[in-house]
Amino acid sequence: MTRHEERTNIFTLLYEYTFYEGADPCAFIESRESYNDTEYGPFIKDTFIGAAGNLSAIDDVISKHSVGWKTGRMSKVTLSVLRLAVYEMKYTDTPPKAVINEALEIAKEYDDEKAAPFVNGILNKVARSEGLIADKESKDE
């Protein structure tokens, strides 16, 4: 399974989890494995459990950078894409540009045409504010 396919699985799990928030992430993923008659690899399990276990902090980051949009107003698809990407940017060593690119690909595949630019804007703001990519202004100087 490619990393993109693994991320798509994590996105799907996070989307499903929006209907069961508060459930134990480990028990949730085990139930999904049983239901889907599959076994997720370490990257999928670790990333899902990490993201699901840090939703409050992740949502705070998303809210801080989504001016005029509360997470409750976002589609569950968009929110799930953002949650995965913010988790990876803040809690893993995956390069931020790779994270943003993957998030855009998933948004284009699973959300409407307005989602990708929205996701891109928020994730770039997050990456800049966290010092993960150069700020536009300092790049121009």
Backbone bond lengths (Angstrom), bond angles and torsions (degrees), N, CA, C in turn:
res aa  C-N    CA-C-N  psi(-1)  N-CA   C-N-CA  omega(-1)  CA-C   N-CA-C  phi
1 M - - - 1.459 - - 1.537 107.88 -
2 T 1.327 116.64 132.54 1.465 120.25 178.80 1.524 110.18 -74.52
3 R 1.331 115.68 164.30 1.461 119.82 178.23 1.526 110.03 -62.32
4 H 1.333 117.06 -37.31 1.468 119.98 177.70 1.531 110.52 -61.84
5 E 1.311 116.91 -43.27 1.474 120.43 178.07 1.525 110.78 -64.12
6 E 1.325 116.56 -38.51 1.466 119.62 177.09 1.527 110.47 -64.05
7 R 1.338 116.63 -43.66 1.465 119.21 178.57 1.523 110.95 -64.07
8 T 1.310 117.32 -36.83 1.463 120.44 177.52 1.529 109.77 -62.54
9 N 1.320 116.60 -39.89 1.474 119.94 175.81 1.522 111.35 -63.83
10 I 1.324 117.23 -41.99 1.473 120.61 179.37 1.523 109.43 -64.67
11 F 1.325 116.95 -44.49 1.466 121.21 177.01 1.536 109.82 -55.91
12 T 1.313 116.89 -45.99 1.468 121.30 -179.73 1.527 110.58 -61.63
13 L 1.320 116.02 -43.56 1.467 119.86 178.11 1.529 111.21 -62.80
14 L 1.333 116.36 -43.62 1.463 119.16 178.72 1.526 111.40 -64.38
15 Y 1.329 116.80 -37.12 1.462 120.69 176.56 1.531 109.64 -61.99
16 E 1.319 117.04 -49.32 1.471 120.90 178.75 1.526 110.79 -60.86
17 Y 1.321 115.99 -37.42 1.463 120.87 -178.16 1.528 112.09 -65.38
18 T 1.339 118.08 -24.28 1.468 119.44 178.58 1.520 111.36 -60.33
19 F 1.319 117.32 -22.32 1.464 121.61 178.76 1.532 111.87 -88.46
20 Y 1.350 116.57 -7.78 1.462 121.34 -177.32 1.524 111.75 -131.17
21 E 1.345 117.38 22.00 1.464 119.91 -177.17 1.518 110.07 -51.74
22 G 1.300 114.60 138.69 1.450 120.63 -176.20 1.514 111.20 101.71
23 A 1.338 116.54 -19.98 1.461 120.03 176.24 1.525 108.59 -70.22
24 D 1.304 116.40 153.72 1.457 121.02 177.11 1.533 108.82 -65.22
25 P 1.339 118.66 121.61 1.467 120.84 -177.64 1.535 113.57 -58.48
26 C 1.328 117.69 -37.50 1.468 120.54 179.62 1.529 110.76 -66.05
27 A 1.325 116.17 -45.79 1.463 120.28 178.27 1.524 110.35 -65.01
28 F 1.335 116.67 -37.15 1.460 120.39 -179.65 1.527 110.76 -63.38
29 I 1.316 117.74 -48.06 1.461 119.64 -177.74 1.531 110.88 -67.21
30 E 1.321 116.54 -35.27 1.468 119.32 175.70 1.526 110.69 -62.73
31 S 1.320 116.87 -40.63 1.467 119.87 179.31 1.521 110.85 -66.46
32 R 1.344 117.29 -35.98 1.471 121.01 178.33 1.521 110.34 -68.21
33 E 1.333 116.88 -39.03 1.465 119.90 177.48 1.521 110.30 -62.16
34 S 1.313 115.55 -44.08 1.465 120.48 179.79 1.524 110.70 -64.73
35 Y 1.313 116.52 -46.69 1.466 121.90 -178.91 1.531 111.32 -62.90
36 N 1.327 116.96 -42.55 1.468 121.37 -177.84 1.525 112.94 -88.11
37 D 1.333 116.63 -0.62 1.457 122.61 -178.43 1.533 110.68 50.21
38 T 1.315 114.84 52.44 1.455 121.73 -179.74 1.518 109.47 -143.91
39 E 1.315 116.07 163.51 1.453 120.18 174.84 1.521 107.82 -122.77
40 Y 1.320 115.99 120.90 1.455 120.49 179.01 1.522 110.01 -80.13
41 G 1.321 115.17 144.42 1.463 120.86 178.39 1.515 112.03 -76.49
42 P 1.333 115.71 175.12 1.464 120.75 -176.71 1.529 113.92 -59.78
43 F 1.329 118.65 -39.91 1.458 119.89 -179.48 1.526 110.71 -61.69
44 I 1.319 117.01 -45.14 1.466 121.09 -179.70 1.526 109.97 -64.32
45 K 1.319 116.54 -50.15 1.469 120.32 -178.10 1.527 111.78 -61.50
46 D 1.327 115.73 -51.45 1.468 119.37 -176.68 1.527 111.69 -62.34
47 T 1.324 116.37 -42.62 1.461 119.66 -177.67 1.522 110.91 -69.53
48 F 1.332 117.20 -43.92 1.469 119.34 178.36 1.524 110.77 -62.07
49 I 1.325 116.71 -49.95 1.469 120.22 -177.49 1.529 110.33 -62.15
50 G 1.326 117.07 -40.14 1.461 120.50 177.39 1.513 112.48 -63.21
51 A 1.339 116.13 -45.93 1.468 119.86 -179.76 1.525 110.94 -66.80
52 A 1.323 116.64 -47.49 1.469 120.25 -178.58 1.525 110.99 -64.08
53 G 1.313 116.87 -32.84 1.455 120.84 179.69 1.527 114.19 -76.91
54 N 1.322 116.61 -12.41 1.464 121.04 -178.42 1.527 112.36 -121.27
55 L 1.318 117.66 24.67 1.463 120.84 -175.04 1.518 113.69 -56.73
56 S 1.312 117.50 -40.21 1.461 119.83 -178.03 1.527 110.65 -62.17
57 A 1.318 117.22 -47.91 1.467 121.05 179.37 1.522 111.20 -65.76
58 I 1.322 116.75 -40.70 1.468 121.53 179.18 1.522 109.94 -64.21
59 D 1.322 116.86 -46.16 1.464 120.48 179.37 1.522 111.81 -62.72
60 D 1.339 116.99 -34.19 1.465 120.15 176.17 1.528 110.63 -62.66
61 V 1.326 116.75 -41.79 1.468 120.98 178.48 1.527 109.93 -64.53
62 I 1.324 116.80 -45.27 1.468 120.92 179.73 1.528 109.53 -61.01
63 S 1.313 117.44 -47.58 1.468 121.60 -179.21 1.523 111.82 -60.38
64 K 1.299 116.78 -40.00 1.462 122.04 -179.00 1.538 111.30 -61.30
65 H 1.325 116.59 -31.50 1.467 120.75 -174.46 1.524 114.17 -106.76
66 S 1.303 117.58 -0.84 1.474 120.47 179.26 1.522 109.14 -108.26
67 V 1.301 115.06 74.62 1.460 122.00 -176.41 1.530 110.19 -56.69
68 G 1.318 115.27 125.46 1.458 120.72 178.36 1.517 114.63 82.18
69 W 1.324 117.47 -0.30 1.465 121.17 -179.86 1.521 109.68 -128.54
70 K 1.298 116.21 116.62 1.455 121.07 172.62 1.533 107.43 -84.66
71 T 1.311 116.94 151.48 1.466 119.60 -178.98 1.531 111.29 -60.03
72 G 1.321 117.24 -30.42 1.462 120.72 178.70 1.517 114.19 -67.14
73 R 1.333 116.85 -20.21 1.465 121.02 178.59 1.525 112.46 -90.17
74 M 1.323 116.75 -15.62 1.466 120.34 -178.78 1.515 110.07 -76.44
75 S 1.328 115.60 151.70 1.464 118.30 174.79 1.528 108.11 -64.92
76 K 1.302 116.39 151.85 1.461 120.39 179.85 1.527 110.78 -63.88
77 V 1.317 117.53 -29.30 1.460 121.15 177.20 1.527 109.97 -67.00
78 T 1.330 116.59 -51.63 1.460 120.87 179.24 1.522 110.60 -59.56
79 L 1.300 117.05 -45.32 1.458 121.11 -179.68 1.529 111.15 -61.10
80 S 1.315 117.39 -40.59 1.467 120.78 179.74 1.520 111.79 -65.92
81 V 1.326 117.05 -40.20 1.472 121.19 176.28 1.527 109.41 -61.40
82 L 1.329 116.21 -47.82 1.459 120.65 -179.27 1.526 111.78 -63.30
83 R 1.307 117.16 -41.97 1.462 120.44 -179.89 1.519 111.33 -60.28
84 L 1.320 116.56 -45.18 1.460 120.38 178.62 1.523 110.52 -61.32
85 A 1.321 116.77 -48.21 1.462 120.86 -176.85 1.523 112.16 -65.33
86 V 1.317 117.40 -44.68 1.463 119.98 179.90 1.525 109.97 -64.05
87 Y 1.323 117.16 -40.69 1.462 119.75 177.06 1.531 109.89 -57.82
88 E 1.325 115.92 -50.11 1.468 118.71 -177.95 1.527 112.07 -61.93
89 M 1.327 116.89 -40.33 1.463 119.31 -179.48 1.520 111.84 -66.58
90 K 1.331 117.48 -40.63 1.461 120.99 -173.82 1.533 113.89 -86.81
91 Y 1.319 117.23 -30.15 1.464 119.14 -169.48 1.530 114.76 -118.31
92 T 1.335 118.58 0.39 1.463 120.09 178.72 1.525 108.70 -130.37
93 D 1.302 115.50 174.76 1.464 119.58 178.71 1.532 112.30 -99.33
94 T 1.315 117.38 16.84 1.462 120.87 177.02 1.529 108.56 -65.57
95 P 1.330 117.92 132.26 1.467 119.82 179.72 1.531 111.45 -57.68
96 P 1.330 117.58 132.39 1.467 121.42 -175.89 1.532 113.87 -55.82
97 K 1.326 116.88 -38.24 1.468 118.83 -179.93 1.525 111.12 -65.19
98 A 1.333 117.15 -35.96 1.465 120.98 176.38 1.525 110.24 -66.57
99 V 1.327 116.49 -41.37 1.461 121.45 178.52 1.530 110.24 -60.67
100 I 1.321 116.20 -47.29 1.469 120.63 -178.86 1.518 110.31 -63.56
101 N 1.327 117.22 -44.15 1.464 120.74 179.11 1.530 111.31 -59.76
102 E 1.316 116.90 -45.38 1.471 120.83 179.22 1.529 110.77 -63.28
103 A 1.317 116.40 -42.01 1.470 120.32 179.54 1.524 110.67 -61.95
104 L 1.322 116.62 -40.73 1.468 120.28 178.91 1.517 111.19 -65.01
105 E 1.317 116.70 -40.63 1.468 120.13 178.40 1.529 111.14 -62.36
106 I 1.309 116.55 -43.54 1.473 120.35 179.08 1.526 110.04 -66.59
107 A 1.325 117.45 -43.02 1.473 120.55 178.64 1.520 111.18 -60.78
108 K 1.315 117.33 -42.51 1.471 121.04 179.44 1.521 111.21 -64.29
109 E 1.326 115.86 -35.56 1.463 120.10 -177.30 1.535 112.94 -77.96
110 Y 1.336 116.81 -36.08 1.464 119.72 -171.00 1.519 115.69 -113.26
111 D 1.323 118.73 -9.31 1.452 120.92 -176.15 1.523 109.67 -121.82
112 D 1.318 117.09 -179.39 1.466 119.64 -179.28 1.530 110.84 -80.22
113 E 1.333 116.12 176.75 1.463 121.42 -173.60 1.527 113.90 -66.52
114 K 1.309 118.06 -19.22 1.466 120.97 179.97 1.530 112.15 -85.59
115 A 1.315 117.21 -14.05 1.464 120.46 -174.12 1.520 112.84 -70.17
116 A 1.318 118.19 -44.07 1.466 120.42 -174.78 1.534 112.13 -59.69
117 P 1.348 119.71 -48.06 1.471 118.22 177.80 1.537 112.62 -62.55
118 F 1.319 117.26 -36.70 1.463 122.25 178.16 1.528 109.92 -63.34
119 V 1.333 116.30 -48.94 1.459 122.29 179.18 1.528 109.99 -61.33
120 N 1.320 116.44 -44.66 1.461 121.26 179.80 1.526 111.08 -58.88
121 G 1.310 116.81 -46.22 1.463 120.93 -179.53 1.515 112.59 -60.84
122 I 1.311 116.26 -47.18 1.468 119.86 -178.93 1.529 110.83 -65.69
123 L 1.321 117.21 -45.96 1.460 119.69 -177.18 1.526 112.18 -66.58
124 N 1.307 117.75 -35.33 1.462 119.61 175.72 1.528 110.86 -66.11
125 K 1.334 117.02 -39.70 1.473 120.17 176.55 1.529 110.44 -62.57
126 V 1.327 116.24 -43.41 1.465 120.43 179.48 1.527 109.43 -61.43
127 A 1.329 116.79 -49.09 1.461 120.78 -176.78 1.531 111.44 -62.30
128 R 1.318 116.72 -39.75 1.473 119.84 178.90 1.525 111.13 -68.62
129 S 1.324 116.84 -44.41 1.470 119.39 -177.40 1.529 111.78 -66.98
130 E 1.330 116.55 -27.62 1.463 120.58 178.68 1.529 111.70 -87.72
131 G 1.351 116.18 -1.29 1.458 120.33 -179.22 1.514 113.60 73.55
132 L 1.328 116.86 21.25 1.463 120.81 -177.26 1.528 112.87 -85.19
133 I 1.327 116.13 -26.69 1.459 121.00 172.39 1.523 107.30 -134.09
134 A 1.319 115.41 157.18 1.457 120.35 -177.33 1.522 111.04 -64.04
135 D 1.312 115.20 140.83 1.457 121.71 175.87 1.520 108.22 -70.20
136 K 1.328 117.19 143.11 1.461 121.68 179.69 1.527 111.95 -53.05
137 E 1.324 117.32 -44.67 1.465 121.90 -176.48 1.514 111.48 -64.02
138 S 1.330 118.31 -44.56 1.455 119.95 -178.62 1.519 111.07 -70.89
139 K 1.321 117.27 -23.88 1.453 121.92 177.48 1.533 110.17 -71.34
140 D 1.342 116.50 -35.34 1.446 121.75 -177.42 1.523 112.20 -77.25
141 E 1.316 117.97 -21.64 1.479 120.64 -174.89 1.502 111.87 -77.22
